[in-house]
C-alpha cells in the first residue's frame, strides 16, 4: 500500500483509523457503559478517538493543499467523518485522487 508516500495516502490511512476508532467508541459507549454500567469504559477509547480526529483534521488540510481541493470539497470530506461508516465509502474516490495528483506531478 502506498499510504505514506503522499499526503492523500496518509489522509486515507488516518481516515480508516479514525472511522474504526469511532465505531469502537460507539460500541464502548453503548454496550460497555450503558448496558454493563462501566462508567470508565469510554475514557481511553474516547481519548484515542479524539487524538485521531485531530490528526484527521491536520491531514485533511495537507491533502486539500496538495490536491488543490476547494473548501467545499474539503468540507464535504470533513462531514464524512461525522458518520462512522461513510469514510469507507469515499475510499475509492480518495485513491483515484491520490493517483491523479501523483500522476500530474510525474508528468
SULDAFEN-V824435 format. One record per residue. N is the residue number from 0. RES is the residue in three letters. SS is DSSP state (a for helix, b for strand, c for the rest). PSI is psi in whole degrees, 0 to 359 (* if undefined). OMEGA is omega in whole degrees, 0 to 359 (999 if undefined). Layout:
n=N res=RES ss=SS psi=PSI omega=OMEGA
n=N res=RES ss=SS psi=PSI omega=OMEGA
This chain:
n=0 res=UNK ss=c psi=141 omega=182
n=1 res=UNK ss=c psi=61 omega=182
n=2 res=UNK ss=c psi=323 omega=193
n=3 res=UNK ss=c psi=351 omega=185
n=4 res=UNK ss=c psi=2 omega=180
n=5 res=UNK ss=c psi=152 omega=182
n=6 res=UNK ss=a psi=326 omega=177
n=7 res=UNK ss=a psi=324 omega=177
n=8 res=UNK ss=a psi=317 omega=177
n=9 res=UNK ss=a psi=323 omega=177
n=10 res=UNK ss=a psi=321 omega=177
n=11 res=UNK ss=a psi=317 omega=180
n=12 res=UNK ss=a psi=313 omega=181
n=13 res=UNK ss=a psi=332 omega=176
n=14 res=UNK ss=a psi=317 omega=175
n=15 res=UNK ss=a psi=309 omega=183
n=16 res=UNK ss=a psi=318 omega=180
n=17 res=UNK ss=a psi=320 omega=179
n=18 res=UNK ss=a psi=317 omega=178
n=19 res=UNK ss=a psi=320 omega=180
n=20 res=UNK ss=a psi=326 omega=177
n=21 res=UNK ss=a psi=316 omega=178
n=22 res=UNK ss=a psi=316 omega=179
n=23 res=UNK ss=a psi=321 omega=178
n=24 res=UNK ss=a psi=319 omega=177
n=25 res=UNK ss=a psi=320 omega=177
n=26 res=UNK ss=a psi=313 omega=181
n=27 res=UNK ss=a psi=316 omega=184
n=28 res=UNK ss=a psi=324 omega=181
n=29 res=UNK ss=a psi=306 omega=187
n=30 res=UNK ss=a psi=304 omega=187
n=31 res=UNK ss=a psi=318 omega=184
n=32 res=UNK ss=a psi=310 omega=187
n=33 res=UNK ss=a psi=319 omega=184
n=34 res=UNK ss=a psi=314 omega=181
n=35 res=UNK ss=c psi=346 omega=176
n=36 res=UNK ss=c psi=19 omega=179
n=37 res=UNK ss=c psi=103 omega=185
n=38 res=UNK ss=c psi=337 omega=181
n=39 res=UNK ss=c psi=4 omega=188
n=40 res=UNK ss=c psi=333 omega=185
n=41 res=UNK ss=c psi=2 omega=182
n=42 res=UNK ss=a psi=302 omega=182
n=43 res=UNK ss=a psi=312 omega=177
n=44 res=UNK ss=a psi=326 omega=178
n=45 res=UNK ss=a psi=320 omega=179
n=46 res=UNK ss=a psi=316 omega=179
n=47 res=UNK ss=a psi=315 omega=179
n=48 res=UNK ss=a psi=320 omega=179
n=49 res=UNK ss=a psi=318 omega=178
n=50 res=UNK ss=a psi=315 omega=179
n=51 res=UNK ss=a psi=324 omega=179
n=52 res=UNK ss=a psi=320 omega=177
n=53 res=UNK ss=a psi=317 omega=177
n=54 res=UNK ss=a psi=321 omega=177
n=55 res=UNK ss=a psi=314 omega=181
n=56 res=UNK ss=a psi=319 omega=179
n=57 res=UNK ss=a psi=314 omega=180
n=58 res=UNK ss=a psi=327 omega=175
n=59 res=UNK ss=a psi=317 omega=178
n=60 res=UNK ss=a psi=316 omega=179
n=61 res=UNK ss=a psi=318 omega=179
n=62 res=UNK ss=a psi=321 omega=178
n=63 res=UNK ss=a psi=318 omega=179
n=64 res=UNK ss=a psi=316 omega=184
n=65 res=UNK ss=a psi=328 omega=181
n=66 res=UNK ss=a psi=353 omega=181
n=67 res=UNK ss=c psi=45 omega=175
n=68 res=UNK ss=c psi=150 omega=176
n=69 res=UNK ss=c psi=168 omega=177
n=70 res=UNK ss=a psi=329 omega=178
n=71 res=UNK ss=a psi=313 omega=178
n=72 res=UNK ss=a psi=314 omega=180
n=73 res=UNK ss=a psi=323 omega=177
n=74 res=UNK ss=a psi=320 omega=177
n=75 res=UNK ss=a psi=321 omega=177
n=76 res=UNK ss=a psi=319 omega=178
n=77 res=UNK ss=a psi=319 omega=180
n=78 res=UNK ss=a psi=333 omega=178
n=79 res=UNK ss=a psi=338 omega=180
n=80 res=UNK ss=c psi=348 omega=182
n=81 res=UNK ss=c psi=347 omega=175
n=82 res=UNK ss=c psi=133 omega=193
n=83 res=UNK ss=c psi=327 omega=186
n=84 res=UNK ss=c psi=352 omega=184
n=85 res=UNK ss=a psi=325 omega=178
n=86 res=UNK ss=a psi=333 omega=178
n=87 res=UNK ss=a psi=332 omega=181
n=88 res=UNK ss=a psi=334 omega=180
n=89 res=UNK ss=c psi=2 omega=182
n=90 res=UNK ss=a psi=317 omega=180
n=91 res=UNK ss=a psi=317 omega=179
n=92 res=UNK ss=a psi=318 omega=179
n=93 res=UNK ss=a psi=322 omega=178
n=94 res=UNK ss=a psi=318 omega=177
n=95 res=UNK ss=a psi=322 omega=177
n=96 res=UNK ss=a psi=319 omega=178
n=97 res=UNK ss=a psi=316 omega=178
n=98 res=UNK ss=a psi=319 omega=180
n=99 res=UNK ss=a psi=313 omega=182
n=100 res=UNK ss=a psi=319 omega=178
n=101 res=UNK ss=a psi=325 omega=179
n=102 res=UNK ss=a psi=324 omega=180
n=103 res=UNK ss=a psi=335 omega=178
n=104 res=UNK ss=a psi=327 omega=181
n=105 res=UNK ss=a psi=339 omega=182
n=106 res=UNK ss=c psi=* omega=999
